[in-house]
Amino acid sequence: MNNQNINRRNFIKTASLITTGSLFSSGKLTSSEKIIPSNILKEDSVCVNNIENKIAIILKTKLVSKEPGKYFITERKIDQNGHQVASQEVLEPNRYLGWPTIGKTNNGELLIVYSGDRDSHVCPWGKTHMIRSKDNGETWSEPEEINNTPLDDRDAGIIQTSKNTILVSWFTSLAYASPTWKWAYQKYNRIAEKIPDALKKEWLGNWVRRSLDGGRTWEEPTRTLVTAPHGPIQLSDGRLFYLGTGSWNGIYSVVAEESRDDGISWKVISAVPPFEDKTAGFSEPHVVELKSGKLLAMIRYEPKDSSGSYLMQTESNDGGKNWTNPHKTPMWGYPPHLIELNNGWVLVVYGHRRDKYSERACISKDEGKTWDIENEIILAEAFNGDLGYPSSVQLEDDSILTVYYQQENKGEPTSIFMTHWKLKR
């Protein structure tokens, strides 16, 4: 987060003041709102610095969605009488985009969802947007709007289930109405005051939404207890499995939910054992099921001393009913996204929010028992710590696509990027 004094756990608690989101919409943006993504990254961009990795080759880094400003801002000056007068109108900068997830459908289409059309990191305007690629990421569609609630729609995850259902997850936020976020509160609190309390209470929380026709239309949303940036996964036994953070039995913890009806309803089945450090922040987990049947999960971990913010790992050998005590990995950064590669290795990607600011990856060849941190992979470099939330898919040729958010140019709002890369061996 931009505010170093607030960890993710406290942000989600703040965000869950009272959420609202009844005005759901679907389909493409109107003609007046069309967004044309830039698909070519400038050669002098920070993302294409000469990055050398021992075990990986960066094939291409691309800007896949950059939403331009839509409104004019009037610049003002003081005239000779001391009055404010309009000087000129300038178009606002591009919109702030964040927290993407990539998914691959059964027919090979790639889908990226993210929080789009935002003013900034914390604001009221976030919407769930989706872009598509039918050519392995070479070109991307204009954004389609999935969710546009009266609150801030954040952290979109996406999967396609074995029944061909597209399922998108996200959570709604009123963080901008909290004095904790001073700048946002001063600017936006009057907007929150206009929303009836009953509506806030009705729609506050964590959600999933299903599409049975490839994302053309969407069912009404279903509430979940937990939230995590990249949403649920599907297990080999058919269950949808969602490891996230939420309050269960009055305790805020990392909790597992399952759905046995293709995402229509959800039930809590377990919780990860509590962390030894009760003062640390923990949030934003992700989980992968390995071919052996083991579930391997990682969790964002933020102790008071940020130098100790290494990803924490936990495992389950009984389908998510019981979990090992969380233990530290050698990867510094957050949050995680995990997949098992075609060769059985496990890949984790994460944001590295300190010098050198970057998107990173690490490999395990033994189901997470050890991690090859000596050959940690740098996928892209960035200007500052407002970056990350990477997620990956593997293509048929064994190369990997990882998407994330960060600035294209220093000082401007963030956009959505993709790095296409492969392992050397």
MOHU-V469009 format. One record per residue. RES is the residue in one small letter. SS is DSSP state (alpha for helix, beta for strand, coil for the rest). OMEGA is omega as a letter, one per 20 degrees, with the letter a starting at -180 (none if undefined). Layout:
res=RES ss=SS omega=OMEGA
res=RES ss=SS omega=OMEGA
//
This chain:
res=m ss=coil omega=r
res=n ss=coil omega=a
res=n ss=coil omega=a
res=q ss=coil omega=a
res=n ss=coil omega=a
res=i ss=coil omega=r
res=n ss=coil omega=a
res=r ss=alpha omega=r
res=r ss=alpha omega=a
res=n ss=alpha omega=r
res=f ss=alpha omega=a
res=i ss=alpha omega=r
res=k ss=alpha omega=r
res=t ss=alpha omega=a
res=a ss=alpha omega=a
res=s ss=coil omega=r
res=l ss=coil omega=r
res=i ss=coil omega=a
res=t ss=coil omega=r
res=t ss=coil omega=r
res=g ss=coil omega=r
res=s ss=coil omega=a
res=l ss=coil omega=a
res=f ss=coil omega=r
res=s ss=coil omega=r
res=s ss=coil omega=r
res=g ss=coil omega=a
res=k ss=beta omega=r
res=l ss=coil omega=r
res=t ss=coil omega=a
res=s ss=alpha omega=r
res=s ss=alpha omega=a
res=e ss=alpha omega=a
res=k ss=coil omega=a
res=i ss=coil omega=a
res=i ss=coil omega=a
res=p ss=coil omega=r
res=s ss=coil omega=a
res=n ss=coil omega=a
res=i ss=coil omega=a
res=l ss=coil omega=r
res=k ss=coil omega=a
res=e ss=coil omega=a
res=d ss=coil omega=r
res=s ss=coil omega=a
res=v ss=alpha omega=a
res=c ss=alpha omega=a
res=v ss=alpha omega=r
res=n ss=coil omega=a
res=n ss=coil omega=a
res=i ss=coil omega=r
res=e ss=coil omega=r
res=n ss=coil omega=a
res=k ss=coil omega=a
res=i ss=coil omega=a
res=a ss=beta omega=r
res=i ss=beta omega=r
res=i ss=beta omega=a
res=l ss=beta omega=a
res=k ss=beta omega=r
res=t ss=beta omega=a
res=k ss=beta omega=r
res=l ss=beta omega=a
res=v ss=beta omega=r
res=s ss=beta omega=r
res=k ss=coil omega=a
res=e ss=coil omega=a
res=p ss=coil omega=r
res=g ss=coil omega=a
res=k ss=coil omega=a
res=y ss=coil omega=r
res=f ss=beta omega=r
res=i ss=beta omega=a
res=t ss=beta omega=r
res=e ss=beta omega=a
res=r ss=beta omega=r
res=k ss=beta omega=r
res=i ss=beta omega=r
res=d ss=coil omega=a
res=q ss=coil omega=r
res=n ss=coil omega=r
res=g ss=coil omega=a
res=h ss=coil omega=r
res=q ss=beta omega=r
res=v ss=beta omega=r
res=a ss=beta omega=r
res=s ss=beta omega=r
res=q ss=beta omega=r
res=e ss=beta omega=r
res=v ss=beta omega=r
res=l ss=beta omega=r
res=e ss=coil omega=r
res=p ss=coil omega=r
res=n ss=coil omega=a
res=r ss=coil omega=r
res=y ss=beta omega=r
res=l ss=beta omega=a
res=g ss=beta omega=r
res=w ss=beta omega=a
res=p ss=beta omega=r
res=t ss=beta omega=r
res=i ss=beta omega=r
res=g ss=beta omega=r
res=k ss=beta omega=a
res=t ss=coil omega=a
res=n ss=coil omega=r
res=n ss=coil omega=r
res=g ss=coil omega=r
res=e ss=coil omega=r
res=l ss=beta omega=r
res=l ss=beta omega=r
res=i ss=beta omega=r
res=v ss=beta omega=a
res=y ss=beta omega=r
res=s ss=beta omega=a
res=g ss=beta omega=r
res=d ss=beta omega=a
res=r ss=beta omega=r
res=d ss=coil omega=a
res=s ss=coil omega=a
res=h ss=coil omega=r
res=v ss=coil omega=a
res=c ss=coil omega=a
res=p ss=coil omega=b
res=w ss=coil omega=a
res=g ss=coil omega=r
res=k ss=beta omega=r
res=t ss=beta omega=r
res=h ss=beta omega=r
res=m ss=beta omega=r
res=i ss=beta omega=a
res=r ss=beta omega=r
res=s ss=beta omega=r
res=k ss=coil omega=a
res=d ss=coil omega=r
res=n ss=coil omega=r
res=g ss=coil omega=r
res=e ss=coil omega=r
res=t ss=coil omega=a
res=w ss=coil omega=a
res=s ss=coil omega=r
res=e ss=coil omega=r
res=p ss=coil omega=r
res=e ss=beta omega=a
res=e ss=beta omega=r
res=i ss=beta omega=a
res=n ss=beta omega=r
res=n ss=coil omega=a
res=t ss=coil omega=r
res=p ss=coil omega=r
res=l ss=coil omega=a
res=d ss=beta omega=r
res=d ss=beta omega=a
res=r ss=beta omega=r
res=d ss=beta omega=a
res=a ss=beta omega=r
res=g ss=beta omega=a
res=i ss=beta omega=r
res=i ss=beta omega=r
res=q ss=beta omega=a
res=t ss=coil omega=r
res=s ss=coil omega=r
res=k ss=coil omega=r
res=n ss=coil omega=r
res=t ss=coil omega=r
res=i ss=beta omega=a
res=l ss=beta omega=r
res=v ss=beta omega=r
res=s ss=beta omega=r
res=w ss=beta omega=r
res=f ss=beta omega=a
res=t ss=beta omega=a
res=s ss=beta omega=r
res=l ss=coil omega=a
res=a ss=alpha omega=a
res=y ss=alpha omega=r
res=a ss=alpha omega=r
res=s ss=coil omega=r
res=p ss=coil omega=r
res=t ss=coil omega=r
res=w ss=coil omega=a
res=k ss=alpha omega=a
res=w ss=alpha omega=a
res=a ss=alpha omega=a
res=y ss=alpha omega=r
res=q ss=alpha omega=a
res=k ss=alpha omega=a
res=y ss=alpha omega=a
res=n ss=alpha omega=r
res=r ss=alpha omega=r
res=i ss=alpha omega=r
res=a ss=alpha omega=r
res=e ss=alpha omega=a
res=k ss=coil omega=a
res=i ss=coil omega=a
res=p ss=coil omega=a
res=d ss=alpha omega=a
res=a ss=alpha omega=r
res=l ss=alpha omega=r
res=k ss=alpha omega=a
res=k ss=alpha omega=a
res=e ss=alpha omega=a
res=w ss=alpha omega=r
res=l ss=coil omega=r
res=g ss=coil omega=a
res=n ss=beta omega=a
res=w ss=beta omega=r
res=v ss=beta omega=a
res=r ss=beta omega=a
res=r ss=beta omega=r
res=s ss=beta omega=a
res=l ss=coil omega=a
res=d ss=coil omega=r
res=g ss=coil omega=r
res=g ss=coil omega=r
res=r ss=coil omega=r
res=t ss=coil omega=a
res=w ss=coil omega=r
res=e ss=coil omega=r
res=e ss=coil omega=a
res=p ss=coil omega=r
res=t ss=beta omega=a
res=r ss=beta omega=r
res=t ss=beta omega=r
res=l ss=coil omega=a
res=v ss=coil omega=r
res=t ss=beta omega=r
res=a ss=coil omega=a
res=p ss=coil omega=a
res=h ss=coil omega=r
res=g ss=coil omega=a
res=p ss=coil omega=r
res=i ss=beta omega=r
res=q ss=beta omega=r
res=l ss=coil omega=a
res=s ss=coil omega=r
res=d ss=coil omega=r
res=g ss=coil omega=a
res=r ss=coil omega=r
res=l ss=beta omega=a
res=f ss=beta omega=a
res=y ss=beta omega=r
res=l ss=beta omega=a
res=g ss=beta omega=r
res=t ss=beta omega=r
res=g ss=beta omega=r
res=s ss=beta omega=a
res=w ss=beta omega=a
res=n ss=coil omega=r
res=g ss=coil omega=a
res=i ss=beta omega=r
res=y ss=beta omega=a
res=s ss=beta omega=r
res=v ss=beta omega=a
res=v ss=beta omega=r
res=a ss=beta omega=r
res=e ss=beta omega=r
res=e ss=beta omega=r
res=s ss=beta omega=r
res=r ss=coil omega=a
res=d ss=coil omega=r
res=d ss=coil omega=r
res=g ss=coil omega=r
res=i ss=coil omega=r
res=s ss=coil omega=a
res=w ss=coil omega=a
res=k ss=beta omega=r
res=v ss=beta omega=r
res=i ss=beta omega=a
res=s ss=beta omega=r
res=a ss=beta omega=r
res=v ss=coil omega=r
res=p ss=coil omega=a
res=p ss=coil omega=r
res=f ss=coil omega=r
res=e ss=coil omega=r
res=d ss=coil omega=a
res=k ss=coil omega=a
res=t ss=coil omega=a
res=a ss=coil omega=r
res=g ss=beta omega=r
res=f ss=beta omega=a
res=s ss=beta omega=r
res=e ss=beta omega=r
res=p ss=beta omega=r
res=h ss=beta omega=a
res=v ss=beta omega=r
res=v ss=beta omega=r
res=e ss=beta omega=a
res=l ss=coil omega=a
res=k ss=coil omega=r
res=s ss=coil omega=a
res=g ss=coil omega=r
res=k ss=coil omega=r
res=l ss=beta omega=r
res=l ss=beta omega=a
res=a ss=beta omega=r
res=m ss=beta omega=a
res=i ss=beta omega=r
res=r ss=beta omega=a
res=y ss=beta omega=a
res=e ss=beta omega=r
res=p ss=coil omega=a
res=k ss=coil omega=r
res=d ss=coil omega=a
res=s ss=alpha omega=r
res=s ss=alpha omega=r
res=g ss=alpha omega=a
res=s ss=coil omega=r
res=y ss=beta omega=r
res=l ss=beta omega=r
res=m ss=beta omega=a
res=q ss=beta omega=r
res=t ss=beta omega=a
res=e ss=beta omega=r
res=s ss=beta omega=r
res=n ss=coil omega=a
res=d ss=coil omega=r
res=g ss=coil omega=r
res=g ss=coil omega=r
res=k ss=coil omega=a
res=n ss=coil omega=a
res=w ss=coil omega=r
res=t ss=coil omega=r
res=n ss=coil omega=r
res=p ss=coil omega=r
res=h ss=beta omega=a
res=k ss=beta omega=r
res=t ss=beta omega=r
res=p ss=beta omega=a
res=m ss=beta omega=r
res=w ss=beta omega=r
res=g ss=coil omega=a
res=y ss=beta omega=i
res=p ss=beta omega=a
res=p ss=beta omega=r
res=h ss=beta omega=a
res=l ss=beta omega=r
res=i ss=beta omega=r
res=e ss=beta omega=a
res=l ss=coil omega=a
res=n ss=coil omega=a
res=n ss=coil omega=r
res=g ss=coil omega=r
res=w ss=coil omega=r
res=v ss=beta omega=r
res=l ss=beta omega=r
res=v ss=beta omega=r
res=v ss=beta omega=a
res=y ss=beta omega=r
res=g ss=beta omega=r
res=h ss=beta omega=a
res=r ss=coil omega=r
res=r ss=coil omega=a
res=d ss=coil omega=i
res=k ss=coil omega=r
res=y ss=coil omega=a
res=s ss=beta omega=r
res=e ss=beta omega=a
res=r ss=beta omega=r
res=a ss=beta omega=r
res=c ss=beta omega=a
res=i ss=beta omega=r
res=s ss=beta omega=r
res=k ss=coil omega=a
res=d ss=coil omega=r
res=e ss=coil omega=r
res=g ss=coil omega=r
res=k ss=coil omega=r
res=t ss=coil omega=r
res=w ss=coil omega=a
res=d ss=coil omega=a
res=i ss=alpha omega=r
res=e ss=alpha omega=r
res=n ss=alpha omega=r
res=e ss=coil omega=a
res=i ss=beta omega=r
res=i ss=beta omega=a
res=l ss=beta omega=r
res=a ss=beta omega=r
res=e ss=beta omega=a
res=a ss=coil omega=a
res=f ss=coil omega=a
res=n ss=coil omega=a
res=g ss=coil omega=r
res=d ss=coil omega=a
res=l ss=coil omega=r
res=g ss=beta omega=a
res=y ss=beta omega=a
res=p ss=beta omega=r
res=s ss=beta omega=a
res=s ss=beta omega=r
res=v ss=beta omega=r
res=q ss=beta omega=a
res=l ss=coil omega=a
res=e ss=coil omega=r
res=d ss=coil omega=r
res=d ss=coil omega=r
res=s ss=coil omega=a
res=i ss=beta omega=r
res=l ss=beta omega=r
res=t ss=beta omega=r
res=v ss=beta omega=a
res=y ss=beta omega=r
res=y ss=beta omega=r
res=q ss=beta omega=r
res=q ss=beta omega=r
res=e ss=coil omega=r
res=n ss=coil omega=a
res=k ss=coil omega=r
res=g ss=coil omega=a
res=e ss=coil omega=r
res=p ss=coil omega=a
res=t ss=beta omega=r
res=s ss=beta omega=a
res=i ss=beta omega=a
res=f ss=beta omega=r
res=m ss=beta omega=r
res=t ss=beta omega=r
res=h ss=beta omega=a
res=w ss=beta omega=r
res=k ss=beta omega=r
res=l ss=beta omega=r
res=k ss=coil omega=a
res=r ss=coil omega=none
//
